[in-house]
Amino acid sequence: NHTLGQHGISVRYALTRLLAESSADISGKALRALCEWLGFDLAEWWQPYAANKMLLRKMYWQPPDDEAIDPAAAPIFLESREGVLARTWIGGWPAWIEDFSHEPGYQDRTARLRKAGISEGIAFAVRAHSATLGVIVLMSRGRRHRDAHLIDLMSDIGAQIGQHVERCRAEKESRKSAESFRALFDEAPLPYHEIDRN
């Protein structure tokens, strides 16, 4: 337990450094790092669309010589609450995926995953404050030991990534607002002055 705890601390610290170097929401580099640090083989990042009515896969990572993940992935509809990803999105708690053949978003890809030896996975929510921003799925070849430490670590990592995603989006909105203001100022037909009444 002490070793697992120390590993979790190391992973959180390494992720903090990696995210600090990135200006993107979630990068393929981050997904790869999670797989390597936690002993998984493939990773996918799912985001909500259509007013949070569905999840669409935005990004995935697999080794260059691996073809387990199909470039196309079916959407996951959230209103039915079917499947691990939908429940993870709604409840916010990490959960194991025991069988991809019963999982929306993977049913038409099951044969390809089985051929590649993918037998199970874990899904965890990317959260910022009380909002869920997406779901990350880590997939594994072979059965893994179910331990509470990994579930707790997934929750912490999801919150850590969620804070990064929220910060990146806020910075992007700030830059967009500043650019809009400059464009308005530059294109104004009459001289424009901003007055500070304080």
C-alpha positions as CSV (number, residue, x, y, z in Angstrom):
1,N,0.0,0.0,0.0
2,H,2.9,2.3,0.8
3,T,4.4,1.6,-2.6
4,L,1.1,2.3,-4.4
5,G,0.7,5.5,-2.5
6,Q,4.2,6.7,-3.4
7,H,3.5,5.8,-7.1
8,G,0.3,7.8,-7.0
9,I,2.2,10.9,-5.6
10,S,4.8,10.5,-8.4
11,V,2.1,10.3,-11.1
12,R,0.3,13.4,-9.8
13,Y,3.6,15.4,-9.7
14,A,4.6,14.3,-13.1
15,L,1.2,15.2,-14.5
16,T,1.4,18.6,-12.9
17,R,4.7,19.3,-14.7
18,L,3.4,17.9,-18.0
19,L,0.2,20.0,-18.0
20,A,2.1,23.1,-17.0
21,E,4.1,22.8,-20.3
22,S,0.9,22.4,-22.4
23,S,-1.4,25.2,-23.7
24,A,-3.9,22.7,-25.1
25,D,-6.9,21.2,-23.4
26,I,-5.8,17.6,-23.6
27,S,-2.9,16.5,-25.7
28,G,-1.9,13.1,-27.1
29,K,1.2,13.5,-25.1
30,A,-0.8,13.5,-21.9
31,L,-2.8,10.5,-22.9
32,R,0.4,8.6,-23.7
33,A,1.9,9.6,-20.4
34,L,-1.1,8.3,-18.5
35,C,-0.8,4.9,-20.2
36,E,2.9,4.7,-19.6
37,W,2.7,5.8,-15.9
38,L,-0.3,3.6,-15.0
39,G,0.4,0.5,-17.1
40,F,-2.3,0.8,-19.7
41,D,-2.0,0.4,-23.5
42,L,-4.5,2.7,-25.2
43,A,-6.4,5.9,-24.3
44,E,-9.4,7.9,-25.5
45,W,-10.7,11.3,-24.6
46,W,-14.5,11.8,-24.9
47,Q,-16.2,15.3,-24.8
48,P,-19.9,16.3,-24.6
49,Y,-21.7,17.8,-27.5
50,A,-25.3,18.8,-28.5
51,A,-26.0,20.5,-25.1
52,N,-24.5,17.5,-23.2
53,K,-26.8,15.0,-24.9
54,M,-24.0,12.9,-26.2
55,L,-20.3,12.1,-25.9
56,L,-18.0,12.2,-29.0
57,R,-14.5,10.9,-29.0
58,K,-12.2,13.9,-29.6
59,M,-8.8,12.3,-29.3
60,Y,-7.1,9.0,-28.8
61,W,-3.6,7.6,-28.3
62,Q,-2.1,4.3,-29.2
63,P,1.6,3.3,-30.0
64,P,2.7,4.0,-33.6
65,D,2.7,0.3,-34.5
66,D,-0.7,-0.4,-32.9
67,E,-3.9,-0.5,-34.8
68,A,-6.3,-1.5,-32.0
69,I,-8.3,1.8,-32.1
70,D,-10.5,2.4,-35.1
71,P,-10.2,6.0,-36.4
72,A,-14.1,6.2,-36.3
73,A,-16.1,5.9,-33.1
74,A,-19.9,6.0,-32.7
75,P,-21.3,8.7,-30.4
76,I,-22.6,7.8,-26.9
77,F,-26.0,9.2,-26.1
78,L,-26.3,10.2,-22.5
79,E,-30.1,10.4,-22.0
80,S,-30.4,6.6,-21.9
81,R,-27.7,6.4,-19.2
82,E,-26.5,3.1,-20.7
83,G,-23.0,2.0,-20.4
84,V,-20.0,2.8,-18.1
85,L,-19.1,6.1,-19.9
86,A,-22.6,7.5,-19.6
87,R,-22.7,6.6,-15.9
88,T,-19.2,8.0,-15.3
89,W,-20.3,11.2,-17.0
90,I,-23.4,11.5,-14.9
91,G,-22.1,10.3,-11.5
92,G,-18.5,11.5,-11.8
93,W,-17.0,8.3,-10.3
94,P,-14.3,6.1,-12.1
95,A,-15.6,2.7,-13.1
96,W,-14.1,-0.4,-14.7
97,I,-15.2,-1.5,-18.2
98,E,-15.5,-5.3,-18.0
99,D,-16.7,-6.0,-21.5
100,F,-16.5,-3.6,-24.4
101,S,-19.0,-5.6,-26.4
102,H,-21.8,-4.2,-24.2
103,E,-20.5,-0.7,-24.1
104,P,-22.0,2.1,-26.3
105,G,-19.4,3.7,-28.4
106,Y,-17.4,0.4,-28.6
107,Q,-19.9,-2.2,-29.8
108,D,-19.0,-1.9,-33.5
109,R,-15.3,-1.9,-32.6
110,T,-15.3,-4.9,-30.3
111,A,-13.8,-7.3,-32.8
112,R,-10.9,-5.0,-33.5
113,L,-10.2,-4.5,-29.8
114,R,-10.4,-8.2,-29.1
115,K,-8.0,-9.0,-32.0
116,A,-5.6,-6.5,-30.5
117,G,-5.9,-8.2,-27.1
118,I,-7.8,-5.4,-25.3
119,S,-9.8,-7.0,-22.6
120,E,-10.8,-4.3,-20.2
121,G,-10.5,-0.6,-19.4
122,I,-11.3,2.0,-16.8
123,A,-13.3,5.3,-17.4
124,F,-12.9,8.4,-15.2
125,A,-14.5,11.8,-15.4
126,V,-12.6,15.0,-16.1
127,R,-14.1,17.4,-13.6
128,A,-13.7,21.1,-12.7
129,H,-15.5,22.1,-9.5
130,S,-19.0,20.5,-9.9
131,A,-19.0,20.3,-13.7
132,T,-17.9,17.2,-15.7
133,L,-16.0,18.3,-18.8
134,G,-15.4,14.9,-20.4
135,V,-14.4,11.3,-19.8
136,I,-11.1,9.6,-20.3
137,V,-10.9,5.8,-21.0
138,L,-7.7,3.8,-20.5
139,M,-7.6,0.4,-22.0
140,S,-5.5,-2.6,-21.1
141,R,-4.3,-5.9,-22.5
142,G,-4.9,-8.6,-19.8
143,R,-6.7,-8.4,-16.5
144,R,-5.7,-5.9,-13.9
145,H,-5.9,-6.1,-10.1
146,R,-8.9,-4.0,-8.9
147,D,-7.6,-1.8,-6.1
148,A,-9.1,1.2,-4.3
149,H,-5.8,3.1,-4.7
150,L,-6.2,3.2,-8.5
151,I,-9.8,4.3,-8.3
152,D,-8.8,7.2,-5.9
153,L,-5.9,8.1,-8.2
154,M,-8.2,8.2,-11.2
155,S,-10.5,10.6,-9.4
156,D,-7.6,12.9,-8.4
157,I,-6.2,12.8,-12.0
158,G,-9.6,13.6,-13.4
159,A,-9.8,16.7,-11.2
160,Q,-6.3,17.7,-12.0
161,I,-6.9,17.5,-15.7
162,G,-10.2,19.3,-15.3
163,Q,-8.6,22.3,-13.7
164,H,-6.1,22.5,-16.5
165,V,-8.8,22.2,-19.2
166,E,-10.9,25.0,-17.5
167,R,-7.8,27.2,-17.2
168,C,-6.9,26.7,-20.9
169,R,-10.5,27.5,-22.0
170,A,-10.6,30.6,-19.8
171,E,-7.3,31.8,-21.2
172,K,-8.6,31.2,-24.8
173,E,-11.8,33.2,-24.1
174,S,-9.7,36.0,-22.6
175,R,-7.5,36.1,-25.7
176,K,-10.6,36.0,-28.0
177,S,-12.2,38.9,-26.0
178,A,-9.0,41.0,-26.2
179,E,-8.7,40.4,-30.0
180,S,-12.4,41.4,-30.5
181,F,-11.8,44.6,-28.5
182,R,-8.7,45.4,-30.6
183,A,-10.6,44.8,-33.8
184,L,-13.4,47.1,-32.7
185,F,-10.9,49.8,-31.7
186,D,-9.0,49.5,-35.0
187,E,-12.0,49.5,-37.2
188,A,-13.9,52.3,-35.4
189,P,-14.8,55.1,-37.9
190,L,-14.2,57.7,-35.2
191,P,-11.4,58.0,-32.6
192,Y,-12.2,55.8,-29.6
193,H,-10.9,56.4,-26.1
194,E,-11.4,54.3,-23.0
195,I,-11.8,56.4,-19.8
196,D,-11.1,55.1,-16.3
197,R,-13.5,57.0,-14.0
198,N,-11.7,55.8,-10.9
